[in-house]
Amino acid sequence: MKKTVQIKELREKDIRQLLTELEQSNRKIAKLKFSAKFRELKNFHEITCERKKIARIWTIISEKAMEKINQEGDIHKKVKNG
């Protein structure tokens, strides 16, 4: 249930917001890895969860980019046929 809510929230954001979210997630995973190296991290599952979140963000960014390309392609077809 939590995953679907998180995915819906990510899909509502535009690409700039997703890139900001991606940057924050990358920083967080770097901090988690650093903590793991020094045995300060108690829950190693956080690293896996953050990596999955990064993968979801990249997937949504790719989907939005493809939608934009398809929309531009449709516009060009209408102009040529128009």
C-alpha positions as CSV (number, residue, x, y, z in Angstrom):
1,M,0.0,0.0,0.0
2,K,2.8,2.4,0.9
3,K,4.6,1.8,-2.4
4,T,1.5,2.6,-4.5
5,V,1.0,5.9,-2.6
6,Q,4.6,6.8,-3.1
7,I,4.4,6.0,-6.8
8,K,1.3,8.1,-7.2
9,E,3.0,11.0,-5.4
10,L,6.0,10.7,-7.7
11,R,3.8,10.6,-10.9
12,E,2.1,13.8,-9.9
13,K,5.4,15.7,-9.9
14,D,7.0,17.3,-13.0
15,I,10.4,16.3,-14.3
16,R,12.2,19.2,-12.5
17,Q,10.7,18.1,-9.1
18,L,11.6,14.5,-9.9
19,L,15.2,15.5,-10.6
20,T,15.4,17.3,-7.3
21,E,13.9,14.2,-5.6
22,L,16.5,12.1,-7.3
23,E,19.3,14.4,-6.1
24,Q,18.1,14.2,-2.6
25,S,17.8,10.4,-2.8
26,N,21.4,10.1,-4.1
27,R,22.7,12.2,-1.3
28,K,20.7,10.1,1.2
29,I,22.1,6.8,-0.2
30,A,25.6,8.2,0.0
31,K,25.1,9.1,3.7
32,L,23.7,5.7,4.4
33,K,26.6,3.9,2.7
34,F,29.0,6.1,4.7
35,S,27.2,5.2,7.9
36,A,27.3,1.5,7.0
37,K,31.1,1.7,6.4
38,F,31.6,3.0,10.0
39,R,29.1,0.5,11.5
40,E,26.8,3.3,12.5
41,L,23.8,2.1,10.4
42,K,21.4,-0.1,12.3
43,N,18.9,-0.8,9.4
44,F,20.7,-1.9,6.3
45,H,17.4,-2.3,4.5
46,E,17.2,1.5,4.2
47,I,19.9,1.3,1.5
48,T,17.8,-1.2,-0.6
49,C,14.6,0.9,-0.2
50,E,16.4,4.1,-1.3
51,R,17.9,2.3,-4.3
52,K,14.4,1.1,-5.3
53,K,13.1,4.6,-4.9
54,I,15.8,5.9,-7.2
55,A,14.9,3.3,-9.8
56,R,11.2,4.3,-9.6
57,I,12.1,7.9,-10.1
58,W,14.2,7.1,-13.2
59,T,11.4,5.0,-14.6
60,I,8.9,7.8,-14.1
61,I,11.3,10.4,-15.7
62,S,11.7,8.1,-18.7
63,E,8.0,7.6,-19.0
64,K,7.4,11.4,-18.9
65,A,10.1,12.0,-21.5
66,M,8.6,9.4,-23.8
67,E,5.1,11.0,-23.4
68,K,6.6,14.4,-24.4
69,I,8.4,12.9,-27.4
70,N,5.1,11.2,-28.5
71,Q,3.2,14.4,-28.1
72,E,5.7,16.4,-30.2
73,G,5.6,13.7,-32.8
74,D,1.8,13.9,-33.0
75,I,2.0,17.7,-33.4
76,H,4.5,17.3,-36.3
77,K,2.2,14.8,-38.0
78,K,-0.8,17.2,-37.7
79,V,1.3,20.1,-39.1
80,K,2.5,18.0,-42.1
81,N,-1.0,16.6,-42.8
82,G,-2.8,19.8,-41.9
